[in-house]
């Protein structure tokens, strides 16, 4: 049976076809921005990613994130994992930790992970409007800070790496943690015949030293990273090498312990470090480097010097340069913006935030200059992705001291008092030095040792069931710098 065709039906059919075609073209042309979140251990990578996603997807306090403040960001939704070979960032578990009773900090990063957030926005740029591009896939890549330390090995041979590792192990502050390994090392002859038992014993003592040093140090800067987090490499010969006291220009004798260690070092770089750099770093568009500057200051001149050295060597492995959203459509990747962020800004009064930024700027000066020469835009800021304290004025005689107030985690101590995780404490953090150069020279240090504070609990609202926006410091400014220009 034939039915008469209504012209209006034909119009709707044509319109729907064009709409679907336009949607498919827009999907095909939807750019993807890969944001790398890196930093040394204890810098707050997991918390940064969790609260960034929470503020984007549920609506947050983002007055300085221009697309959100202008009302052009229409929605943000978690999408399926884009890379099948990379584990998904466990956002839901981290949010659950922050909404528990009592709340707790999410588990630290232990492996590489990734998550995609699809952003829908109203474009202002004429080319985006004409192409129908109204979405951006934001792919956030997280990886352990310990692995970040390995990138310096790309530019070192075994002898250079050994010399640097031994210099750090022989520092006065590591006399206790490195004693057993250095004592064993003193009994070895690098020119002796290779021996598997020697390799296993030396690697075990070296790994124990790295683990103890990481636990005791204000800032964790020692590697190789997989010795601390081996994952599926545990027990592999790739992790059974250690530094030897050998001359810089010495050629290892065939079949010697020196040759064995150098060969396994080269294998580690070839099979662990280089693939990590190639498969992940080379695909990044933007980079944020989180730095626990306050932890380094609390560690004294030695902690500051180690942090500066680690940043300079690690950041030298980045591939900065000029890129654009259009370049991502044809596969051209280049880091064109670097953000150095001093985390835990909620541990000091806001009057010292500019000084904290100045210290980090000086610490990263060499790396930032190198990136700038390659065309990358760099910025430094102090932030707290999740604010765990508030500010208050405390009277001390006739003086009003600017303090921070928070709930220390159970077992933390302040001025000899041990806390149970329930009571608040007010701390006068003091003032950071006006001259950042005084910090690097060791003439001025931070006297206050900050406790770890309990995070604020994220509770659902009674009306909608949605959790309130997490409090932060400058997370919106960081977002605007890192992705704002991709939402024009």
Secondary structure as GFF3:
##gff-version 3
##sequence-region A 1 488
A	DSSP	alpha_helix	7	28	.	.	.	ID=ss1
A	DSSP	beta_strand	31	39	.	.	.	ID=ss2
A	DSSP	alpha_helix	45	58	.	.	.	ID=ss3
A	DSSP	alpha_helix	66	69	.	.	.	ID=ss4
A	DSSP	beta_strand	73	79	.	.	.	ID=ss5
A	DSSP	alpha_helix	91	98	.	.	.	ID=ss6
A	DSSP	beta_strand	113	121	.	.	.	ID=ss7
A	DSSP	alpha_helix	126	131	.	.	.	ID=ss8
A	DSSP	beta_strand	135	142	.	.	.	ID=ss9
A	DSSP	alpha_helix	145	148	.	.	.	ID=ss10
A	DSSP	three_ten_helix	149	155	.	.	.	ID=ss11
A	DSSP	alpha_helix	158	169	.	.	.	ID=ss12
A	DSSP	three_ten_helix	172	174	.	.	.	ID=ss13
A	DSSP	alpha_helix	179	185	.	.	.	ID=ss14
A	DSSP	alpha_helix	196	216	.	.	.	ID=ss15
A	DSSP	alpha_helix	225	228	.	.	.	ID=ss16
A	DSSP	three_ten_helix	231	233	.	.	.	ID=ss17
A	DSSP	three_ten_helix	237	239	.	.	.	ID=ss18
A	DSSP	alpha_helix	257	268	.	.	.	ID=ss19
A	DSSP	pi_helix	269	273	.	.	.	ID=ss20
A	DSSP	alpha_helix	274	279	.	.	.	ID=ss21
A	DSSP	three_ten_helix	281	283	.	.	.	ID=ss22
A	DSSP	beta_strand	286	291	.	.	.	ID=ss23
A	DSSP	alpha_helix	293	298	.	.	.	ID=ss24
A	DSSP	alpha_helix	300	315	.	.	.	ID=ss25
A	DSSP	alpha_helix	325	329	.	.	.	ID=ss26
A	DSSP	beta_strand	337	342	.	.	.	ID=ss27
A	DSSP	three_ten_helix	345	347	.	.	.	ID=ss28
A	DSSP	three_ten_helix	350	352	.	.	.	ID=ss29
A	DSSP	alpha_helix	353	363	.	.	.	ID=ss30
A	DSSP	alpha_helix	365	373	.	.	.	ID=ss31
A	DSSP	beta_strand	377	382	.	.	.	ID=ss32
A	DSSP	beta_strand	390	396	.	.	.	ID=ss33
A	DSSP	beta_strand	399	407	.	.	.	ID=ss34
A	DSSP	beta_strand	413	414	.	.	.	ID=ss35
A	DSSP	beta_strand	417	418	.	.	.	ID=ss36
A	DSSP	beta_strand	424	427	.	.	.	ID=ss37
A	DSSP	alpha_helix	436	440	.	.	.	ID=ss38
A	DSSP	alpha_helix	475	483	.	.	.	ID=ss39
A	DSSP	three_ten_helix	484	486	.	.	.	ID=ss40
###
